[in-house]
Amino acid sequence: MHAPPTAPRSAPRRHRRSKALGFAALAVSLLMAVPTAQTAFGEESQQVQAVPGGGDLGPNVHVFDPSTPDIQGKVDEIFKKQESAQFGLDRYALLFKPGTYDNINAQIGFY
């Protein structure tokens, strides 16, 4: 019985390598086609100034740092609103800046 001829083992590697090179060339050409911020918006584009105090993240976002007064009171107040509204639309984000927070008991209530 005669076995059918098979393709050389190096053919799939060459195909993968040429495919990878094609993707790399496409990625480089796309990156070169994207204008830089300076050329896209001109020399006189205005810089956005930072809002003093960090800006407004929205009414349901609270950012705390270790010097914030009555963190526990605010956390408890938010938990009372959220306790029965697990799937509600008025969700809150409590963000803590780096530091040490002693005696804070945040009742999560949900997993």
LUMNUVEX-862258 format. One record per residue: residue number from 1; residue in three letters; chain; x, y, z of N, C-alpha, C, CB in turn. Coordinates in steps of 0.2 Angstrom, whole numbers. Glycine has a CB too. Layout:
<atoms>
atom num->NUM	residuo->Ala	cadena->A	nc1->X	nc2->Y	nc3->Z	cac1->X	cac2->Y	cac3->Z	cc1->X	cc2->Y	cc3->Z	cbc1->X	cbc2->Y	cbc3->Z
...
</atoms>
This chain:
<atoms>
atom num->1	residuo->Met	cadena->A	nc1->4	nc2->-6	nc3->0	cac1->0	cac2->0	cac3->0	cc1->4	cc2->6	cc3->0	cbc1->-5	cbc2->0	cbc3->6
atom num->2	residuo->His	cadena->A	nc1->2	nc2->11	nc3->-4	cac1->6	cac2->17	cac3->-5	cc1->3	cc2->23	cc3->-1	cbc1->7	cbc2->19	cbc3->-12
atom num->3	residuo->Ala	cadena->A	nc1->7	nc2->26	nc3->4	cac1->4	cac2->32	cac3->8	cc1->4	cc2->38	cc3->3	cbc1->9	cbc2->33	cbc3->14
atom num->4	residuo->Pro	cadena->A	nc1->-1	nc2->42	nc3->4	cac1->-2	cac2->48	cac3->0	cc1->4	cc2->53	cc3->2	cbc1->-9	cbc2->51	cbc3->1
atom num->5	residuo->Pro	cadena->A	nc1->6	nc2->57	nc3->-2	cac1->11	cac2->62	cac3->-1	cc1->8	cc2->67	cc3->4	cbc1->14	cbc2->66	cbc3->-7
atom num->6	residuo->Thr	cadena->A	nc1->13	nc2->69	nc3->9	cac1->11	cac2->74	cac3->14	cc1->15	cc2->81	cc3->13	cbc1->12	cbc2->72	cbc3->21
atom num->7	residuo->Ala	cadena->A	nc1->12	nc2->86	nc3->15	cac1->15	cac2->93	cac3->14	cc1->21	cc2->93	cc3->19	cbc1->10	cbc2->99	cbc3->15
atom num->8	residuo->Pro	cadena->A	nc1->26	nc2->97	nc3->17	cac1->32	cac2->97	cac3->22	cc1->30	cc2->101	cc3->28	cbc1->38	cbc2->101	cbc3->19
atom num->9	residuo->Arg	cadena->A	nc1->33	nc2->99	nc3->34	cac1->31	cac2->102	cac3->40	cc1->32	cc2->109	cc3->41	cbc1->35	cbc2->98	cbc3->46
atom num->10	residuo->Ser	cadena->A	nc1->37	nc2->112	nc3->37	cac1->38	cac2->119	cac3->38	cc1->33	cc2->124	cc3->35	cbc1->45	cbc2->121	cbc3->34
atom num->11	residuo->Ala	cadena->A	nc1->28	nc2->121	nc3->31	cac1->23	cac2->125	cac3->27	cc1->18	cc2->128	cc3->32	cbc1->19	cbc2->120	cbc3->23
atom num->12	residuo->Pro	cadena->A	nc1->16	nc2->125	nc3->38	cac1->11	cac2->128	cac3->42	cc1->15	cc2->134	cc3->46	cbc1->8	cbc2->124	cbc3->47
atom num->13	residuo->Arg	cadena->A	nc1->21	nc2->133	nc3->48	cac1->25	cac2->138	cac3->51	cc1->26	cc2->144	cc3->47	cbc1->32	cbc2->135	cbc3->53
atom num->14	residuo->Arg	cadena->A	nc1->28	nc2->143	nc3->40	cac1->28	cac2->149	cac3->36	cc1->22	cc2->153	cc3->35	cbc1->30	cbc2->147	cbc3->29
atom num->15	residuo->His	cadena->A	nc1->16	nc2->149	nc3->35	cac1->10	cac2->152	cac3->35	cc1->8	cc2->156	cc3->41	cbc1->4	cbc2->147	cbc3->33
atom num->16	residuo->Arg	cadena->A	nc1->10	nc2->153	nc3->47	cac1->8	cac2->157	cac3->53	cc1->13	cc2->163	cc3->53	cbc1->10	cbc2->153	cbc3->59
atom num->17	residuo->Arg	cadena->A	nc1->19	nc2->163	nc3->51	cac1->24	cac2->168	cac3->51	cc1->22	cc2->174	cc3->47	cbc1->31	cbc2->166	cbc3->50
atom num->18	residuo->Ser	cadena->A	nc1->19	nc2->172	nc3->41	cac1->17	cac2->177	cac3->36	cc1->11	cc2->180	cc3->38	cbc1->16	cbc2->174	cbc3->29
atom num->19	residuo->Lys	cadena->A	nc1->6	nc2->176	nc3->41	cac1->0	cac2->179	cac3->44	cc1->2	cc2->184	cc3->50	cbc1->-4	cbc2->174	cbc3->47
atom num->20	residuo->Ala	cadena->A	nc1->7	nc2->182	nc3->54	cac1->9	cac2->187	cac3->60	cc1->12	cc2->193	cc3->57	cbc1->13	cbc2->183	cbc3->64
atom num->21	residuo->Leu	cadena->A	nc1->16	nc2->193	nc3->52	cac1->19	cac2->198	cac3->49	cc1->14	cc2->203	cc3->46	cbc1->24	cbc2->196	cbc3->44
atom num->22	residuo->Gly	cadena->A	nc1->9	nc2->200	nc3->43	cac1->3	cac2->204	cac3->40	cc1->-1	cc2->208	cc3->45	cbc1->-1	cbc2->199	cbc3->36
atom num->23	residuo->Phe	cadena->A	nc1->-2	nc2->205	nc3->50	cac1->-5	cac2->208	cac3->56	cc1->-1	cc2->214	cc3->59	cbc1->-7	cbc2->203	cbc3->62
atom num->24	residuo->Ala	cadena->A	nc1->5	nc2->212	nc3->59	cac1->10	cac2->218	cac3->62	cc1->10	cc2->224	cc3->57	cbc1->17	cbc2->215	cbc3->63
atom num->25	residuo->Ala	cadena->A	nc1->10	nc2->222	nc3->51	cac1->11	cac2->228	cac3->46	cc1->4	cc2->232	cc3->46	cbc1->12	cbc2->225	cbc3->39
atom num->26	residuo->Leu	cadena->A	nc1->-1	nc2->228	nc3->47	cac1->-8	cac2->232	cac3->47	cc1->-8	cc2->236	cc3->54	cbc1->-14	cbc2->226	cbc3->47
atom num->27	residuo->Ala	cadena->A	nc1->-6	nc2->233	nc3->59	cac1->-6	cac2->237	cac3->65	cc1->-2	cc2->244	cc3->65	cbc1->-4	cbc2->233	cbc3->71
atom num->28	residuo->Val	cadena->A	nc1->4	nc2->243	nc3->62	cac1->9	cac2->249	cac3->61	cc1->6	cc2->254	cc3->56	cbc1->16	cbc2->246	cbc3->58
atom num->29	residuo->Ser	cadena->A	nc1->3	nc2->251	nc3->51	cac1->0	cac2->256	cac3->46	cc1->-6	cc2->260	cc3->50	cbc1->-3	cbc2->253	cbc3->40
atom num->30	residuo->Leu	cadena->A	nc1->-10	nc2->256	nc3->54	cac1->-16	cac2->260	cac3->57	cc1->-13	cc2->265	cc3->62	cbc1->-20	cbc2->255	cbc3->61
atom num->31	residuo->Leu	cadena->A	nc1->-8	nc2->263	nc3->66	cac1->-5	cac2->268	cac3->71	cc1->-2	cc2->274	cc3->67	cbc1->0	cbc2->264	cbc3->75
atom num->32	residuo->Met	cadena->A	nc1->1	nc2->273	nc3->61	cac1->3	cac2->279	cac3->58	cc1->-2	cc2->283	cc3->55	cbc1->8	cbc2->276	cbc3->52
atom num->33	residuo->Ala	cadena->A	nc1->-8	nc2->280	nc3->54	cac1->-13	cac2->284	cac3->51	cc1->-17	cc2->288	cc3->56	cbc1->-18	cbc2->279	cbc3->47
atom num->34	residuo->Val	cadena->A	nc1->-17	nc2->287	nc3->62	cac1->-20	cac2->290	cac3->67	cc1->-16	cc2->297	cc3->69	cbc1->-21	cbc2->286	cbc3->74
atom num->35	residuo->Pro	cadena->A	nc1->-19	nc2->302	nc3->68	cac1->-15	cac2->309	cac3->69	cc1->-14	cc2->310	cc3->77	cbc1->-19	cbc2->315	cbc3->66
atom num->36	residuo->Thr	cadena->A	nc1->-9	nc2->313	nc3->78	cac1->-7	cac2->315	cac3->85	cc1->-12	cc2->320	cc3->87	cbc1->0	cbc2->317	cbc3->86
atom num->37	residuo->Ala	cadena->A	nc1->-12	nc2->321	nc3->94	cac1->-17	cac2->326	cac3->96	cc1->-15	cc2->333	cc3->94	cbc1->-17	cbc2->326	cbc3->104
atom num->38	residuo->Gln	cadena->A	nc1->-9	nc2->334	nc3->93	cac1->-6	cac2->341	cac3->91	cc1->-9	cc2->342	cc3->84	cbc1->1	cbc2->342	cbc3->92
atom num->39	residuo->Thr	cadena->A	nc1->-8	nc2->338	nc3->79	cac1->-10	cac2->339	cac3->72	cc1->-17	cc2->338	cc3->71	cbc1->-6	cbc2->334	cbc3->68
atom num->40	residuo->Ala	cadena->A	nc1->-20	nc2->334	nc3->75	cac1->-28	cac2->333	cac3->74	cc1->-31	cc2->340	cc3->76	cbc1->-30	cbc2->327	cbc3->78
atom num->41	residuo->Phe	cadena->A	nc1->-29	nc2->343	nc3->82	cac1->-33	cac2->348	cac3->84	cc1->-29	cc2->355	cc3->84	cbc1->-34	cbc2->347	cbc3->92
atom num->42	residuo->Gly	cadena->A	nc1->-24	nc2->355	nc3->80	cac1->-20	cac2->361	cac3->79	cc1->-16	cc2->363	cc3->85	cbc1->-25	cbc2->367	cbc3->77
atom num->43	residuo->Glu	cadena->A	nc1->-12	nc2->368	nc3->84	cac1->-7	cac2->370	cac3->89	cc1->-11	cc2->374	cc3->95	cbc1->-2	cbc2->375	cbc3->86
atom num->44	residuo->Glu	cadena->A	nc1->-16	nc2->377	nc3->93	cac1->-20	cac2->381	cac3->98	cc1->-25	cc2->377	cc3->102	cbc1->-23	cbc2->387	cbc3->95
atom num->45	residuo->Ser	cadena->A	nc1->-25	nc2->371	nc3->102	cac1->-30	cac2->367	cac3->106	cc1->-29	cc2->369	cc3->113	cbc1->-29	cbc2->359	cbc3->105
atom num->46	residuo->Gln	cadena->A	nc1->-35	nc2->370	nc3->117	cac1->-34	cac2->372	cac3->124	cc1->-34	cc2->366	cc3->128	cbc1->-40	cbc2->376	cbc3->126
atom num->47	residuo->Gln	cadena->A	nc1->-30	nc2->367	nc3->134	cac1->-29	cac2->362	cac3->139	cc1->-35	cc2->362	cc3->143	cbc1->-22	cbc2->363	cbc3->142
atom num->48	residuo->Val	cadena->A	nc1->-37	nc2->356	nc3->146	cac1->-42	cac2->356	cac3->151	cc1->-39	cc2->357	cc3->157	cbc1->-46	cbc2->349	cbc3->150
atom num->49	residuo->Gln	cadena->A	nc1->-42	nc2->362	nc3->161	cac1->-39	cac2->363	cac3->168	cc1->-42	cc2->359	cc3->173	cbc1->-40	cbc2->371	cbc3->169
atom num->50	residuo->Ala	cadena->A	nc1->-38	nc2->357	nc3->178	cac1->-41	cac2->352	cac3->183	cc1->-46	cc2->357	cc3->188	cbc1->-35	cbc2->349	cbc3->187
atom num->51	residuo->Val	cadena->A	nc1->-51	nc2->354	nc3->190	cac1->-56	cac2->357	cac3->194	cc1->-53	cc2->357	cc3->201	cbc1->-63	cbc2->354	cbc3->194
atom num->52	residuo->Pro	cadena->A	nc1->-52	nc2->362	nc3->205	cac1->-50	cac2->362	cac3->212	cc1->-54	cc2->357	cc3->216	cbc1->-50	cbc2->369	cbc3->215
atom num->53	residuo->Gly	cadena->A	nc1->-50	nc2->354	nc3->220	cac1->-53	cac2->349	cac3->224	cc1->-55	cc2->342	cc3->221	cbc1->-60	cbc2->352	cbc3->227
atom num->54	residuo->Gly	cadena->A	nc1->-53	nc2->341	nc3->215	cac1->-54	cac2->335	cac3->212	cc1->-60	cc2->334	cc3->207	cbc1->-54	cbc2->330	cbc3->217
atom num->55	residuo->Gly	cadena->A	nc1->-64	nc2->339	nc3->207	cac1->-70	cac2->339	cac3->202	cc1->-76	cc2->335	cc3->205	cbc1->-67	cbc2->336	cbc3->196
atom num->56	residuo->Asp	cadena->A	nc1->-81	nc2->335	nc3->201	cac1->-87	cac2->332	cac3->203	cc1->-88	cc2->325	cc3->200	cbc1->-93	cbc2->336	cbc3->201
atom num->57	residuo->Leu	cadena->A	nc1->-88	nc2->320	nc3->204	cac1->-89	cac2->313	cac3->201	cc1->-96	cc2->311	cc3->201	cbc1->-85	cbc2->308	cbc3->205
atom num->58	residuo->Gly	cadena->A	nc1->-100	nc2->315	nc3->203	cac1->-107	cac2->314	cac3->203	cc1->-110	cc2->313	cc3->210	cbc1->-109	cbc2->307	cbc3->199
atom num->59	residuo->Pro	cadena->A	nc1->-117	nc2->314	nc3->211	cac1->-120	cac2->314	cac3->217	cc1->-119	cc2->308	cc3->221	cbc1->-127	cbc2->316	cbc3->217
atom num->60	residuo->Asn	cadena->A	nc1->-118	nc2->302	nc3->218	cac1->-118	cac2->296	cac3->221	cc1->-111	cc2->293	cc3->222	cbc1->-122	cbc2->290	cbc3->218
atom num->61	residuo->Val	cadena->A	nc1->-106	nc2->297	nc3->221	cac1->-99	cac2->295	cac3->222	cc1->-96	cc2->299	cc3->228	cbc1->-95	cbc2->296	cbc3->216
atom num->62	residuo->His	cadena->A	nc1->-94	nc2->296	nc3->233	cac1->-91	cac2->299	cac3->239	cc1->-84	cc2->297	cc3->240	cbc1->-95	cbc2->297	cbc3->245
atom num->63	residuo->Val	cadena->A	nc1->-79	nc2->302	nc3->240	cac1->-72	cac2->300	cac3->241	cc1->-70	cc2->303	cc3->248	cbc1->-68	cbc2->304	cbc3->235
atom num->64	residuo->Phe	cadena->A	nc1->-67	nc2->298	nc3->251	cac1->-65	cac2->299	cac3->258	cc1->-58	cc2->299	cc3->259	cbc1->-68	cbc2->294	cbc3->263
atom num->65	residuo->Asp	cadena->A	nc1->-55	nc2->303	nc3->263	cac1->-48	cac2->302	cac3->265	cc1->-48	cc2->302	cc3->273	cbc1->-44	cbc2->308	cbc3->263
atom num->66	residuo->Pro	cadena->A	nc1->-42	nc2->300	nc3->276	cac1->-42	cac2->299	cac3->283	cc1->-44	cc2->305	cc3->287	cbc1->-35	cbc2->297	cbc3->285
atom num->67	residuo->Ser	cadena->A	nc1->-44	nc2->311	nc3->285	cac1->-46	cac2->317	cac3->288	cc1->-53	cc2->318	cc3->288	cbc1->-42	cbc2->322	cbc3->286
atom num->68	residuo->Thr	cadena->A	nc1->-57	nc2->315	nc3->284	cac1->-64	cac2->316	cac3->283	cc1->-68	cc2->315	cc3->289	cbc1->-67	cbc2->312	cbc3->277
atom num->69	residuo->Pro	cadena->A	nc1->-72	nc2->320	nc3->291	cac1->-76	cac2->319	cac3->297	cc1->-82	cc2->315	cc3->296	cbc1->-78	cbc2->326	cbc3->300
atom num->70	residuo->Asp	cadena->A	nc1->-83	nc2->311	nc3->301	cac1->-89	cac2->306	cac3->302	cc1->-90	cc2->302	cc3->296	cbc1->-95	cbc2->311	cbc3->303
atom num->71	residuo->Ile	cadena->A	nc1->-85	nc2->298	nc3->294	cac1->-85	cac2->293	cac3->289	cc1->-90	cc2->288	cc3->290	cbc1->-78	cbc2->290	cbc3->287
atom num->72	residuo->Gln	cadena->A	nc1->-90	nc2->286	nc3->297	cac1->-95	cac2->280	cac3->299	cc1->-102	cc2->282	cc3->298	cbc1->-93	cbc2->278	cbc3->306
atom num->73	residuo->Gly	cadena->A	nc1->-103	nc2->289	nc3->299	cac1->-110	cac2->291	cac3->299	cc1->-113	cc2->291	cc3->291	cbc1->-111	cbc2->298	cbc3->302
atom num->74	residuo->Lys	cadena->A	nc1->-108	nc2->293	nc3->287	cac1->-110	cac2->293	cac3->280	cc1->-111	cc2->286	cc3->277	cbc1->-104	cbc2->297	cbc3->276
atom num->75	residuo->Val	cadena->A	nc1->-106	nc2->282	nc3->279	cac1->-107	cac2->275	cac3->277	cc1->-113	cc2->272	cc3->279	cbc1->-101	cbc2->271	cbc3->279
atom num->76	residuo->Asp	cadena->A	nc1->-115	nc2->273	nc3->286	cac1->-121	cac2->270	cac3->288	cc1->-127	cc2->273	cc3->285	cbc1->-122	cbc2->272	cbc3->296
atom num->77	residuo->Glu	cadena->A	nc1->-127	nc2->280	nc3->283	cac1->-133	cac2->283	cac3->280	cc1->-134	cc2->280	cc3->273	cbc1->-131	cbc2->291	cbc3->279
atom num->78	residuo->Ile	cadena->A	nc1->-128	nc2->279	nc3->269	cac1->-129	cac2->276	cac3->263	cc1->-131	cc2->269	cc3->263	cbc1->-122	cbc2->276	cbc3->259
atom num->79	residuo->Phe	cadena->A	nc1->-129	nc2->265	nc3->268	cac1->-131	cac2->258	cac3->269	cc1->-139	cc2->258	cc3->270	cbc1->-127	cbc2->254	cbc3->274
atom num->80	residuo->Lys	cadena->A	nc1->-141	nc2->262	nc3->274	cac1->-149	cac2->262	cac3->275	cc1->-153	cc2->263	cc3->269	cbc1->-150	cbc2->268	cbc3->280
atom num->81	residuo->Lys	cadena->A	nc1->-150	nc2->267	nc3->264	cac1->-153	cac2->268	cac3->258	cc1->-153	cc2->262	cc3->253	cbc1->-150	cbc2->275	cbc3->254
atom num->82	residuo->Gln	cadena->A	nc1->-147	nc2->259	nc3->254	cac1->-146	cac2->254	cac3->249	cc1->-148	cc2->247	cc3->252	cbc1->-138	cbc2->253	cbc3->248
atom num->83	residuo->Glu	cadena->A	nc1->-149	nc2->246	nc3->258	cac1->-151	cac2->240	cac3->261	cc1->-156	cc2->236	cc3->257	cbc1->-153	cbc2->241	cbc3->268
atom num->84	residuo->Ser	cadena->A	nc1->-161	nc2->239	nc3->255	cac1->-167	cac2->236	cac3->252	cc1->-167	cc2->238	cc3->245	cbc1->-174	cbc2->238	cbc3->255
atom num->85	residuo->Ala	cadena->A	nc1->-162	nc2->241	nc3->242	cac1->-162	cac2->243	cac3->235	cc1->-156	cc2->240	cc3->231	cbc1->-162	cbc2->250	cbc3->234
atom num->86	residuo->Gln	cadena->A	nc1->-155	nc2->233	nc3->232	cac1->-149	cac2->230	cac3->229	cc1->-149	cc2->231	cc3->222	cbc1->-149	cbc2->223	cbc3->231
atom num->87	residuo->Phe	cadena->A	nc1->-154	nc2->230	nc3->218	cac1->-155	cac2->231	cac3->211	cc1->-157	cc2->238	cc3->209	cbc1->-159	cbc2->225	cbc3->208
atom num->88	residuo->Gly	cadena->A	nc1->-158	nc2->242	nc3->213	cac1->-161	cac2->249	cac3->212	cc1->-156	cc2->253	cc3->207	cbc1->-162	cbc2->253	cbc3->218
atom num->89	residuo->Leu	cadena->A	nc1->-158	nc2->258	nc3->205	cac1->-154	cac2->263	cac3->200	cc1->-150	cc2->268	cc3->204	cbc1->-159	cbc2->266	cbc3->196
atom num->90	residuo->Asp	cadena->A	nc1->-151	nc2->269	nc3->210	cac1->-147	cac2->274	cac3->214	cc1->-142	cc2->270	cc3->218	cbc1->-152	cbc2->277	cbc3->219
atom num->91	residuo->Arg	cadena->A	nc1->-137	nc2->268	nc3->215	cac1->-131	cac2->265	cac3->218	cc1->-126	cc2->270	cc3->220	cbc1->-128	cbc2->259	cbc3->213
atom num->92	residuo->Tyr	cadena->A	nc1->-122	nc2->268	nc3->224	cac1->-117	cac2->273	cac3->227	cc1->-110	cc2->270	cc3->226	cbc1->-118	cbc2->274	cbc3->234
atom num->93	residuo->Ala	cadena->A	nc1->-105	nc2->274	nc3->225	cac1->-98	cac2->272	cac3->225	cc1->-94	cc2->275	cc3->231	cbc1->-94	cbc2->273	cbc3->218
atom num->94	residuo->Leu	cadena->A	nc1->-91	nc2->271	nc3->235	cac1->-88	cac2->274	cac3->241	cc1->-80	cc2->273	cc3->240	cbc1->-90	cbc2->271	cbc3->248
atom num->95	residuo->Leu	cadena->A	nc1->-77	nc2->278	nc3->239	cac1->-70	cac2->278	cac3->237	cc1->-65	cc2->280	cc3->242	cbc1->-68	cbc2->282	cbc3->230
atom num->96	residuo->Phe	cadena->A	nc1->-60	nc2->277	nc3->244	cac1->-56	cac2->279	cac3->250	cc1->-49	cc2->280	cc3->247	cbc1->-56	cbc2->273	cbc3->255
atom num->97	residuo->Lys	cadena->A	nc1->-46	nc2->286	nc3->248	cac1->-39	cac2->288	cac3->247	cc1->-35	cc2->284	cc3->251	cbc1->-38	cbc2->296	cbc3->247
atom num->98	residuo->Pro	cadena->A	nc1->-29	nc2->283	nc3->249	cac1->-24	cac2->279	cac3->253	cc1->-23	cc2->282	cc3->260	cbc1->-17	cbc2->279	cbc3->249
atom num->99	residuo->Gly	cadena->A	nc1->-22	nc2->278	nc3->265	cac1->-22	cac2->280	cac3->271	cc1->-24	cc2->275	cc3->276	cbc1->-25	cbc2->287	cbc3->273
atom num->100	residuo->Thr	cadena->A	nc1->-24	nc2->277	nc3->283	cac1->-26	cac2->272	cac3->288	cc1->-33	cc2->274	cc3->290	cbc1->-21	cbc2->272	cbc3->294
atom num->101	residuo->Tyr	cadena->A	nc1->-38	nc2->270	nc3->290	cac1->-45	cac2->271	cac3->292	cc1->-46	cc2->266	cc3->298	cbc1->-50	cbc2->270	cbc3->287
atom num->102	residuo->Asp	cadena->A	nc1->-46	nc2->269	nc3->304	cac1->-48	cac2->265	cac3->310	cc1->-55	cc2->265	cc3->312	cbc1->-44	cbc2->268	cbc3->316
atom num->103	residuo->Asn	cadena->A	nc1->-58	nc2->260	nc3->314	cac1->-64	cac2->259	cac3->317	cc1->-70	cc2->261	cc3->312	cbc1->-65	cbc2->263	cbc3->323
atom num->104	residuo->Ile	cadena->A	nc1->-69	nc2->259	nc3->305	cac1->-74	cac2->260	cac3->300	cc1->-77	cc2->253	cc3->299	cbc1->-71	cbc2->263	cbc3->294
atom num->105	residuo->Asn	cadena->A	nc1->-84	nc2->252	nc3->300	cac1->-87	cac2->246	cac3->299	cc1->-92	cc2->247	cc3->293	cbc1->-91	cbc2->244	cbc3->306
atom num->106	residuo->Ala	cadena->A	nc1->-90	nc2->245	nc3->287	cac1->-95	cac2->246	cac3->282	cc1->-99	cc2->240	cc3->281	cbc1->-90	cbc2->248	cbc3->275
atom num->107	residuo->Gln	cadena->A	nc1->-105	nc2->240	nc3->282	cac1->-109	cac2->234	cac3->281	cc1->-111	cc2->234	cc3->273	cbc1->-116	cbc2->235	cbc3->285
atom num->108	residuo->Ile	cadena->A	nc1->-109	nc2->229	nc3->270	cac1->-110	cac2->228	cac3->263	cc1->-117	cc2->226	cc3->262	cbc1->-104	cbc2->224	cbc3->260
atom num->109	residuo->Gly	cadena->A	nc1->-119	nc2->220	nc3->265	cac1->-125	cac2->217	cac3->264	cc1->-126	cc2->213	cc3->258	cbc1->-130	cbc2->223	cbc3->264
atom num->110	residuo->Phe	cadena->A	nc1->-123	nc2->214	nc3->252	cac1->-124	cac2->210	cac3->246	cc1->-117	cc2->207	cc3->244	cbc1->-127	cbc2->215	cbc3->241
atom num->111	residuo->Tyr	cadena->A	nc1->-117	nc2->202	nc3->240	cac1->-111	cac2->199	cac3->238	cc1->-111	cc2->199	cc3->230	cbc1->-110	cbc2->192	cbc3->240
</atoms>
